[in-house]
Amino acid sequence: MTETPTNLRDASLTKAIMAEIRHITTQPWNIMEICGGQTHAIMQYGLDQLLPAEITLIHGPGCPVCVTSLQAIEQGLQIASQPDVIFTTFGDMLRVPGNQADLFTARSQGADVRVVYSPLDSLKIAHTNPDKQVVFFAIGFETTAPTIASTILTAKKAGITNFSILPANVLVPPAMHAILSNPANRVQGFLAAGHVCAVMGYHEYLPIAEQYQIPIVVTGFEPVDLATGILMTVQQLEVGQHQVANAYPRFVTKEGNQVAQKIISEVFEPVDRQWRGIGTIPLSGLGLRPEYASFNALTRFELTQTPLNESPLCIAGKVLSGVAKPLDCPAFARECTPAHPLGAPMVSSEGACAAYYRYHRARA
């Protein structure tokens, strides 16, 4: 598709692309969409129902709230409970369960936990509350990293010393390596997240496609975007190709936003990071470089190591790694609901379990 459609939710165009997928598909293929936003769009518009039976969509770990480790949640709860602390976070993080509580519960018990829309909001709070320590819960993939890095640079330049972050950012390419090297891996093609690639480009995916002999297609979030991305992936699979293709050229280039990349690399460096339900993935996180270590909340507060106990009923790790789907979980829509979540994928607006709860149940 060489031109951007004027209506990316055009049902006729989407169905026409799906018909082409059915026409060219000759055998079963498993395709993973990395991003939780793509998962929700697929479920919302029923794209999974329009695909031929041979195509299985596997939901990946691209939900930043879902993969934020239990350890990070516990650290956040400890920091938020300390005196003279204002703990700031994106709204989705409030209900993510820790061992015994969540940030919403901590707030109800007196902790000063505030929802912000940007780390810059947290910096403003720090500026107007010089007698408080303001901590921002720095979650997200490469999409949130430039703003977080820019906020730290602004804080350093302005001499604001009562602002820090709880670092929890994660990176997509190492997660893809972890999935593809897993003996239980079923993924044969990837839909890469368009918003991540808008920042980072897609040059990082070229060696992954070559190493694992797997096609990777950068894809957007509307029905026509997703249908086009799936078609381009199936076209490669059917002829044995393994290239990186761009189905989102209106926003993504191979090089990406190099200004944003420079800001990220100035403030952060790759570090090992725990992913909830998956475990530690080497060099899959962003940690503060030594010259910005003073903005690390983990070194500002004395924290104790608490035992980490996930619910034995929750299979979020298998869902996030693409080994299982939400409906495979015996607790789904029973013990685990958005009002009483056992795992983060039921909480987040990008979580696969939340998508199935909202859209799949409506089809029944």
N, C-alpha and C positions, 0 to 999 in steps of 0.2 A: 504494500500500500504506500504510494508515493505522496499522496496529499492528505492533509489533516481533515477528517470529516467535520462538517459544520455542526453536526449533532452527534456527540459521542455516546448518547443513550438511544440512538435510533434503533428501534426494535427490528425493523426490516433488514437493516444493514447487519446488525448482530446475527440475526438468523441466517442471513446469506453467508456470512463467514463461517458459522457453525456448519452449514450445509457443505461448504468446501472441506472443512475438517473431516466430516463423515465420509466424503467422497474419496479422500486420499488415504484414510486410515486403513491399514491392512492387518494390523496386529496390536496387541495390548501395549500401552505405554503409560509409565508413571511420571507425572510432571509435578514438581513442587513449586508453589508460589511462596516466595520468601516472606512477603510482607503480610502482616495481619490485616492491614487495610484492604489489601487485595482479597484476602479470604472473606472479609465481610461483604465486599462488593459482589464476589462470586455467589455467595449465599443469598444476598438481598435480591439480586436480579435473576436468580435461578439458572445461572450459566452452567452449573454442574449438571442440571437436568437436561440441558440442550446438547450436551456433548454425547458422542457415541459411547456405547458401553465399554469399548476398548480403552478409552482414555480415563485414567484415574488421577484426580487432583489430590496431591498430598500437601497438607498445611505445614508450613515451616515455622522456624523460631523467630520470625520477624516482628514480634510484639515486644517492645522494650520494657513495658511494665511486667509482662509475663516472665521474662528471663532474668529480671533483677533478682539477685540471689537472696535466699533467706537470711544469709549472714548480713547482707547490706540492709535488709529490712530491720533486723535486730539492732544493728548499729544505729540506724536512724531513730528507732524507738528509744534507745539509751540516750542519744544526744538530745532528742526532743524533750525528754523528761528532766533534763538538768535545769537548774535555776538560771534566769537571765538569758535564756536561749529562745530565739524565734526560729522555728524550723519551717522552711518553705518548700513546697513541692507542687508538682502537677496534680490535678484533681484525681486522676485515675489511681494514684498511689495510695489514697486514703484508706481504701478497703482491702488492699492486698494483705493477706494474713501473714503474721509472723508466727512465732511459737504459740503464744497465748493471746495475742492482741494485734491490733492494727493501728495505724496513725489516727484513724477516726476515733477509736476508743481512747487513745492517748489524749486527744484533744478534749474529749468529753470529760476526762479526768483532770483537766487543768493545764495540760501542756499547750503552749502557744504554737500551734501548727496552722499555717496559713497556705491557702491555695494561691498560686501565682500562674501567670500565663507565659512568663519568660524569666530567665535568671536576672535580667535587667530590673524586673520588678523587685526581686530580692535585694539587689544592690541599692535601690531607692529606699527600701525599708531599713537597710543598714545605715544609710546616710541620715535618715530621720530618727534613728534610735541608736545613738552612739554609745549608750550605756548597756546595750544588748549585743550578744553574739548572734549573728544571723547566718544560718546555714542553709544552703540550697542543695536539694537532693538531685544530683546531676546524673539523671538516667537518660537513656536514649541511644540510638544508633548514630551514625555519622551525620544525620540530619540536624541534631541538636548541638553537636559539638562546636560548630563555629560560633554560635551565639554564646555558649558557655565560656569558650576561650576568650572571646571579645570582652565579655563581662569581667573576667579576671584581669585582662590587660587594662580595662578602664579603672577597675578598683586599685590596681597597683599605681597607675598614673595619678589617680586622685588621692592616693594616700589613705584609702579606706581600709582600715585594719581589722574591723570587726565583721568582715564578710569572709566566708569560706564555703567550700563545697564538700559534700560527701560523694566522692567519685565513684560512678557506677556505669559510665558509658561503655558500650560494647560495639564491636566491629563485625560486619557481615562476612567478608572473605574467610576469616578463620573458622567461622561457624559452618560455612560450606565445606571446608576441608574436613571438619569433624564429622559432618553428616556423610560425606562421600567415602570416608575411610572407615566408617562403622561397618562391621561385618553384617549387621542387620539392614544395611541401606537398601532401599528399593527405588531411589530416585534415578531417573534416566534423563531428565531434562529440567532446567530451572527457568522460572520467570523471575528475573531480578527486579528489585524494587526501584521504580523510577525516581522517587524523591531522593533516595540515597545516591543513586547514580548522577542525579543533577548536581550534587555536591562533589562526589568523588570521581565522576566519570566511570567508564567501564574498562579501562586499561588493566585494572587489577584482576579482572576476571579472565583475561586471555590465558595466563598460565594454568588456571584452574580447568578451563575447558580442554586445554591440551593434555594436562596430566591425567585427567579422569576420562578423557574422550567423551565429553558430554556437552550438548548444546546449552547455551545460556542466552536468553533473550530478555533484554531490558524492556519492561512493560509498565504501562500506566495503570490507572485505577477505574476508568469508566468501562462500561460493557464492551464498547467497540475496541478500546485499548486491550482489554484482557482477551477478547476473542482473537484479535490480531496476534497477540503474543503467543497464544496457544497454537494458532495456525502456523506461525513461523517456527515454533519449536517442533511441531509434528512434521513439518516439511523436512527439517533436518534429520529427525529421527528416522524417517522412512527411507532416506537415501544414505544413511550412515555418516552424516556430517557432524562435526562437533565444533562449531564456531560460536563466537559471541556476536549477536545481532542486536540492533537497536530499533525497537518498535515504538519508541517514545522520542523521536527526534525533535519534536517541538520544544522539549525542555532539556534533553540530555545530549551531551557530546562525549566523545571518547575521552577527552582531557578533563572534563568537568569544570567546576568553579575553582580555578587555581588560587584565587585570592583567599577563598575560604579554606582551602587545603593548607595554604601557608600559615594562616592564623592557627589552625589546629596543630600543625607540627611545631609551631613556636612555643605553644603552651603545654602540649601533651606529648607523651611518648607511649608506644605499645607496651602493655604489661599483661601478665597472665590474669585471667578473670574467671570467677565462678559464674556459671549460668544456672539459674534455678531449674532443678529437675534433670539437668544434663551433666553438671560437674564442671571442673576447671578445663577451659580451653586455652592452650598456650597463646600468648600475645594477642588475645581477643578483646582486650580492654584498653581504655585510655587512662593513663595515670599522669599526674602532674610532673613536669620536668623539675629537677632540683631547684632551679632558680625561682620556681613558683610554689615550692613546697609549703610555704607559709600559709597558703590558701587551702591546705588540705585539712579538713575537719578531723580526720582520723588522728592527726598529730596534735590537735588542739585540746582534745578531750581524752580523759582517762576512761577507757572502755574495758569491760570485762568480756571474756569469751564465754558465751552461753551455749549449751547444747542445742543443736539444730534438729528439730523434730518435725518432719513433714507428716501430713495425714496419711496413714496407711491405705486409705481408700482412694487417694488421688493418684491418677496416672499422668499428671501434667507433663512429666519428663518425656514419656513416650509420645504424647501428642506433639510436644514442641520439637522433637527430633524426627517426626514424620513416621514413626513406627506404628502409631495407633491414631484413631480418630476419636473425637469426643463421644460418639455414640458407643464406642467400645468400653467406656468407663462405666462400671456398675453403679457409681454414685451420681452419674449425670442426671440432672433434673429430679433427683431424689434427695440424697443428703447434701448434694452440691447444687446450689442455685445462685443467681446474682445477689439475692438478699442474704444468703448464708453460704458464701463460697468456701470451698476447701482448698482451691488452688487459684493462682493468679489468672490463668486463661479464662476463668469464669467472671473475673472482675473487670478486666480491661475492655475498653471500647474496641480494641483490636484483637482481643483474645478469641481463639478458635472456638472454645467452649461457649463463650457468650454469643458468638455468631450462630452456632447451632441452636442454642437455647432460644434465641430471638426469631430465627428464620426457619430452621428445619422443623421445629415443633409447630409452626404455623401452617406447614404443608400437610401435617397429619390429619 
